Structures are given as C-alpha cells and as structure tokens.
Amino acid sequence: GESVGLHLPTLSVQEGDNSIINCAYSNSASDYFIWYKQESGKGPQFIIDIRSNMDKRQGQRVTVLLNKTVKHLSLQIAATQPGDSAVYFCAENRESNYQLIWGAGTKLIIKP
Amino acid sequence: EPEVTQTPSHQVTQMGQEVILRCVPISNHLYFYWYRQILGQKVEFLVSFYNNEISEKSEIFDDQFSVERPDGSNFTLKIRSTKLEDSAMYFCASSKHYGYTFGSGTRLTVV
C-alpha cells in the first residue's frame, strides 16, 4: 500500500560528523516533502521542505535530496551538534489534499 | 515568530469522560489540523479543517471526535467519551497553504 517509511530506526553519529537520514515513499503523486525534528516531549519542528520539481534544497547545515526515480528522500545534517539529537520524521503531502503522511521516524543520537 | 499554542499541556481524564483540547492557530493561517502521536509511534493524521468545515478526516476520527472553531481564534478537538486507547499526544497545526506549524501538543492520559 501507499506508505512513507524510514530505513533505520536509530542512527548514532559522532559530534561534528555529518549524518544522513533516509526515507522512502511509494506514491509518485506526492509533490511536497517535509522533514521534521521532534525532541522529547515537544511537537514536530519544521526543518526543511522540498517540492517534487526540485532535486535538492539547502538550509542552514541541512540539505534535503529528492530522488523521484527511486522515490527516495534524504536529510543531510552537516557538522552535527548535541542539539541535533532528536527523532526525525519525513512526511509527504499529496496534491489532492493537505493531509501529511508521516514516516515512522529515525532517532538520531549525537555522541560526544 | 508566530506560534501555534495548545492548552492544556497535560490532561488526565477518566475513561468515559469528555475532553476538549484547545488550540490557537497562527492568526493569518487558513488550514487547521489535528494529529495525534501514541507514545513511541509515528504521528497520525486525524482531521483537517478549512473554511469552517472539515475538509478531510482519517479513520481514527470517528463519531467520538469533533472539531470546532467557535470564535475565529480557537480551534478545539473534543472527544466525547474517552477510551484508554485515546491516550496520546495531540498536536494542533495550522498552515496558509504549504508549510505547517505545529503546536507543542497536549498529552492526554485516560485512566
């Protein structure tokens, strides 16, 4: 069925290193993708988004890559910091509605 | 920076009781949403609201749930007769079009 999912549930990265969090989606009709960060006890916090007419988008220390051929989305975080420790969710949005479909989440642990 | 505000932050209720979760969306946003997240699980869509009516709802959003925008400012989620499995974090979100902003959530505990 249609789904948005993550390859790894937990990712440990040394502080200062780069991290890559991956996400797969199955619906080629999705036209908007968002990465959210969720810290313990808090609501999802918007990180970066990308539309389906783009392959790459950069923010501050973050880059989102979209590969429509294989329906794959990734979030790259450069020079990770302790504050990057959180659960990261990808979400997709379809043109026909405004409902976000969420992936399962990847827990990112930054090791000192 | 504009925020989506949710109250209360934590609510404990007895099974079978009615609860109302409150949200104040960002003032110039047009679309409003409720999502929930059972502890340790992914975020699930409940309902979207636009132009004073429900635009979409999920299977979770059954007859026990209702939403209201009573005064043009608040956006509420009511659960008429709570069940143990309703225990979760409930997040309100709003958007102009794309670009959702989420509140910090209300932790609902049904005992």
Interface residues (C-beta under 8 A of the other chain):
Chain A: Y32 I34 Y36 K42 G43 P44 Q45 F46 D49 F89 A91 N93 N97 Y98 Q99 L100 I101 W102 G103 A104 G105
Chain B: V4 Q6 Y31 Y33 Y35 K42 V43 E44 F45 S48 Y50 S55 E56 S58 M89 F91 S95 Y98 G99 Y100 T101 F102 G103 S104 G105
